Amino acid sequence: MQVSITTTKTILASVISTTLLSGCYWDDPEKAAKHVSNKIDRKAVVEHLSELEGRASVTSDGNSTTRAAGTDGYKYSLEYIIETMQDHNYDVSVQEFDFRAWEELAGTSLNVAGSELVGVRTAAEGQEADFAAMSYSGNSNGSISATAAFITPDFRFDAADYDSTDGCEASDFDGLDVQGKVAVIQRGGCSFDAKVVNAQNAGAKGVIVFNQGNSEGRTSVVNGTLGSDSTATIPAFGARFDLGKQWYDASQAGEVNVVLNINVQDEMVVTQNIIAETKGGDENQIVMLGAHLDSVPEGPGINDNGSGTAGLLEYAVTLAELKAPVKNKVRFAWWAAEEAGLVGSEYYTNELFGPLYNQAQQEILAQFELEDPSQFTPEQLEMVEARYNELNKIKLYLNFDMIGSPNYVFGVMDGDLSDTKDSPDNAYTGDFTPPYGTSHIESKFNNFFDNKKEGTVPQALSKRSDYAGFADWGVAFGGLFTGAEKVKSAQEADLFGGEIDVAYDVCYHKACDDLNNISQKALFVNTQSLAYVTTFYAFSQPIFPEQQAEPAALVRSFSADAEPVDKLRIGEKLKAADSVSDHDHFHGDFDQDRK
């Protein structure tokens, strides 16, 4: 049979095309990861940030703009993400849930010992603030004037018996005259909410939590949240360490008077998470990544967390435009109400994983003809965990919260706790072992930065961001973080440049967190990094290189009647660590300023 030259050329072109498509990048997870990462467009990531800033709505006091959950700014941001993802052929859904929207209105003031203090919201540019209202603080209903009552502060930071749990127990208030006074409490050891509620139960009319003072990162204004599930109804403020110490010293000689005022709006609204995923890929092997979409009420949140939002979005656009034939389904999430205490991601994980875990329990109960989970032997509990892992199709979760800080470090979650096990920022104390695969995720992020000849800083697992819900439900996790209000060390400045003893993000949780508050280099490199790692796992089968010998035990509470169970919050069980105020926003069971 004779073949024409034209036919031969057509066949050859077809072979070359097929080779390029199937053999060049997509048959090798490492090559696919590098290819997609290299296609990230630096300018496009910044353009997403510009869109987000433009969609922020004016705050009630008219002094700034915001994209906080429950505001028009959040709604407009949501619409932008949905439209962009739909335009790029993703399956997009919205998950609605009730949310307690809290906003500080104009007129907040705090006067201690006759000195009118400067609030975070009213501080002039370059001026150091003295205090901040804690989100979910109660109303003062007019001006409150009262005496300060110090609880159990401890300034002996190097003492062997140093106590970092001021106000964490109801017993801390025993024998103290707190009734009708403003409780002044040192940060540390438990959530802000626990301190405030304990003070409220002891009869306090208000609370000021001053920073701990035990390290450079624990001296500035405490800018935290009580969390949307708080039962506190009294005013709550955070303050600098040096002021708290000054007030305490003055109290040794006589009374310290406090005059405070705060007016808040506190209501239930409906807000939404966005969930989007590729049409292709193995539905039984889901690679998931997420970022919170909301800002704090005080500002537009362009670093916190427009940066993570934009990074995810540009990766999704790039993946779609390359028509990447992912082997595992990739699922994206933009979380609502993270700034209120991880509300959106906690809602998602509890709604999804709780029924799966309950199903696994029921199946093992039936298999052994048992009546309730309290009868499980250790071996049967392992069978429950193994069955749960089979039912759960999400095999890993990657989190990106603040990835463009102006005075940045390249922070990578310490997946094996090899560097941060003893860090005060580590929320997973005791014998906790991260879920299988978490260490491998850390290694892939570090591989990327090694290839870029960039250093990294291991980040403690503080549970202050949206990975916490996944970790608690036994899902492997990892992520990036460029720093919040803690200050950069000389060693870090040697690695990354920038200013020593200056916060990673001087506009953290402030109105000035806008487009001028971004390191475009950090944003671009981290977006490349998230694209590299996510794509690697999207093309890896199996997802992790080794098989899990034994399922990692989940931290669970078993109900006697085998009804669906909630995860047991590690922070409620273990009070040994409290989170830092670096944004790993944040939140969770410890100091819920989240980052």
NORBEL-V981667 format. One record per backbone hydrogen bond with DSSP energy under -1.0 kcal/mol. CO is the residue of the C=O (numbers start at 1). NH is the residue of the N-H. If there is no record, write none. Layout:
CO NH
CO NH
//
This chain:
4 8
5 9
6 10
7 11
8 12
9 13
10 14
11 15
12 16
13 17
14 18
15 19
16 20
17 21
18 22
19 23
19 24
25 28
28 32
29 33
30 34
31 35
32 36
33 37
34 38
37 40
41 45
42 46
43 47
44 48
45 49
46 50
47 51
48 52
49 53
50 54
51 55
53 56
57 66
59 62
64 59
66 57
68 71
71 75
72 76
73 77
74 78
75 79
76 80
77 81
78 82
79 83
80 84
81 85
82 86
83 87
85 90
86 89
91 277
93 275
95 273
97 271
99 101
99 269
101 267
103 265
109 261
110 117
111 259
112 115
115 112
118 130
118 131
119 123
124 127
130 240
131 120
132 238
134 137
135 226
144 260
146 258
147 182
149 184
155 157
156 159
159 162
165 168
169 172
170 173
171 174
173 176
176 178
178 181
181 205
182 149
183 208
184 151
185 210
191 195
192 196
193 197
194 198
195 199
196 200
197 201
198 202
199 204
200 203
203 180
206 183
207 237
208 185
209 239
210 187
215 218
218 213
219 241
224 135
227 230
234 138
235 207
236 134
237 209
238 132
239 211
240 244
241 245
242 246
243 247
244 248
245 249
246 250
247 251
250 253
256 148
257 113
258 146
259 111
260 144
261 109
262 140
263 105
265 103
267 101
269 99
271 97
273 95
274 334
275 93
276 332
277 91
282 285
282 329
286 395
287 331
288 398
289 333
290 400
291 335
296 299
301 306
305 309
306 310
307 311
308 312
309 313
310 314
311 315
312 316
313 317
314 318
315 319
316 320
317 321
318 322
319 324
320 323
324 326
327 282
329 287
330 278
331 289
332 276
333 291
334 274
335 293
336 344
337 343
338 341
338 342
340 228
342 346
343 347
344 348
345 349
346 350
347 351
348 352
349 353
350 354
353 357
354 358
355 359
356 360
357 361
358 362
359 363
360 364
361 365
362 366
363 367
364 368
365 370
372 375
373 376
377 381
378 382
379 383
380 384
381 385
382 386
383 387
384 388
385 389
386 390
387 391
388 392
393 286
396 288
397 478
398 290
399 480
402 482
404 519
405 408
409 411
410 457
411 481
412 459
413 415
414 417
417 421
420 423
423 426
427 429
435 438
437 441
438 442
439 443
440 444
441 445
442 446
443 447
444 448
445 449
446 450
447 451
448 452
449 454
450 453
457 412
459 414
460 462
461 427
465 468
467 471
468 472
470 475
471 474
476 397
478 399
479 413
480 401
481 411
484 505
486 504
488 501
489 493
490 494
491 495
492 496
493 497
499 502
502 488
504 407
505 508
507 510
510 513
512 514
513 302
514 517
519 523
520 524
521 525
522 526
523 527
524 528
525 529
526 530
527 531
528 532
529 533
530 534
531 535
532 536
533 537
534 538
535 539
538 327
538 328
554 556
555 568
559 562
569 573
570 574
582 584
583 585
593 595
//
